[in-house]
C-alpha cells in the first residue's frame, strides 16, 4: 500500500490562505508557498494539529482543507526534492 502525505491549507483572513507547515522542532509555521515545505504523515495528525493550532491561536476552529499527496505528487509539486 502506497504511503500518503498531507498538507494543510488554512484561511487566516478573508481572501488570505496559507500552508500550515510542521517544523522539525515540533513548532508550526505559515507559508505562502507549498514548494520546499514539510507535510504531515497522517490525516489524523494533520487534523488534530490544525484544529489545536486554530484553538490556541484564534480561540475557534476556522476554515481549513487537508490535501492528500502521494510520494510522486510531492516530487511533482516540488514539495520535496530527492537528493537534497
Buried (B, 14 or more C-beta within 10 A) or exposed (E): EEEBBBBBBBEBEEEEBBBBBBEEEEEBEEEEEBEEBBBBEEEEEBBEBBEEBBEEEEEEEBEBEBBEBEEEBBEEEEBBEEEE
